């Protein structure tokens, strides 16, 4: 039983590490176009990001065409970062609300159109913590760092389980409300059908009586 629990914890830790790492990518953006990337982040989770345009001519200044407007916002429209006419930048914040956070990149219009290559690294949760700085600052041993990572991963699992439990309770409540409404609707539908059937029988009986068929 202990081995099963340990295996379950290891699997869950792997899932948390995988899902909380976030986005690390390189993509192309044409001038005059927009690209948005969304990340589902829980409330009170730390998130950090770093972006930069790859210089097409290494060692030379960036061309005037290689400028971006970058904005990070929540699903409720709150802004957390704005970079205006930049070729690189960083952001970091503590999420105040759960939901999708979106990073949008706007490229300036340029004629003829040019393509820019952008490096973007976005991390949240456990992955957002800079462990190398912690180790360097406190002279922490490698094993202690791994234990600290493991502790934070377990804490993240604990928070995730509570979050899932709350969502499950919300879904159960929604199912109860839906079932109650469906039962009420079915009852009234049955009552309406019986009423219509009764009226039809009464009408037919009256018709036959008038025709003296009964």
DRENDREN-608784 format. One record per residue (C-alpha): residue in three letters; x, y, z. Coordinates in steps of 0.05 Angstrom, whole numbers, plus 5000, padded with zeros to 4 digits. Each point is the difference from the previous one (the first is absolute). Layout:
N
ALAXYZ...
***
This chain:
214
UNK500050005000UNK505850475018UNK503349844934UNK493650144962UNK499250685035UNK507350174986UNK499049834926UNK493750424998UNK503750595031UNK505749934950UNK495049984942UNK496450615026UNK506550385010UNK501849854928UNK493250264978UNK500750645040UNK507150134975UNK497749874929UNK493850435003UNK503050575039UNK506250114958UNK496150414950UNK502350224931UNK507150004974UNK500150114925UNK502650354939UNK495350254946UNK499750464940UNK495850634996UNK498950414937UNK499850765003UNK492950265008UNK497649355032UNK498249785070UNK501249365039UNK497049845068UNK501949445047UNK495649805059UNK501849655065UNK495149745053UNK502650265067UNK497049915069UNK499150575049UNK506050155045UNK504749644952UNK506650334980UNK501350094926UNK506050274963UNK501450124926UNK505750214955UNK499650184926UNK504950254949UNK500650104925UNK505649604968UNK504850494967UNK500349834925UNK507050304997UNK503949775061UNK504450555028UNK496350554963UNK494550475028UNK492949774992UNK496550244936UNK494650525009UNK494949494976UNK501549545059UNK495750305054UNK494249715040UNK494350205044UNK499049475053UNK494249965049UNK498349495054UNK492850015025UNK495149565037UNK493449734975UNK496550575037UNK504050524961UNK504950205055UNK506950194973UNK506349725033UNK505450214951UNK500750474941UNK506250074957UNK499550544947UNK504750004940UNK505049515031UNK504549454974UNK500349625066UNK497150015070UNK498049615063UNK493949985045UNK498249685066UNK493950045045UNK495749635050UNK493449804968UNK494250315038UNK494649604964UNK499449314969UNK499049924926UNK503450104932UNK505650524997UNK501850234930UNK506550274973UNK498950364933UNK505650234953UNK498650544949UNK505150124944UNK500650694969UNK497750074928UNK505850034951UNK500650034924UNK502249544973UNK497549515055UNK505449675041UNK499949395046UNK502850025070UNK502149395041UNK497950065073UNK502649605059UNK494749955055UNK500849665067UNK494049995048UNK499949635066UNK495149975057UNK499149655066UNK505849585025UNK503950104936UNK499950765009UNK504849975059UNK507450124985UNK503349435037UNK507050184977UNK499550675035UNK497549665064UNK505949524998UNK505150544987UNK497350475053UNK499449505056UNK505549504979UNK494849465003UNK502049294984UNK497249664938UNK495949505042UNK496950575040UNK498050354936UNK496849364974UNK496249915065UNK497650724997UNK497749884929UNK496449375022UNK496750365058UNK497550554955UNK497649494949UNK496149635054UNK497150665025UNK497950154928UNK496749324996UNK496350145065UNK497450674973UNK498149674934UNK496149465036UNK496150525040UNK498750384936UNK497549384965UNK495749835060UNK496850694997UNK498749924926UNK497049315013UNK495350285053UNK498050554951UNK498649484946UNK495949575049UNK495950615020UNK498950174927UNK497849284986UNK495150025059UNK497050654974UNK499649724930UNK496749355024UNK495050405042UNK498250444941UNK499349404954UNK495549655050UNK495650615006UNK499850074925UNK498249264991UNK494550065052UNK496850604966UNK500949674932UNK496449385025UNK494550425032UNK499150384934UNK499649354960UNK494849715048UNK496050654996UNK500150004924UNK498049264999UNK494350145049UNK497550584957UNK500249574938UNK496149445034UNK494850505026UNK499450324931UNK499049334965UNK495049785052UNK496050644991UNK500249924925UNK497549295001UNK494550195050UNK497750564954UNK499849524941UNK496349505046UNK505349484986UNK500749865074
***
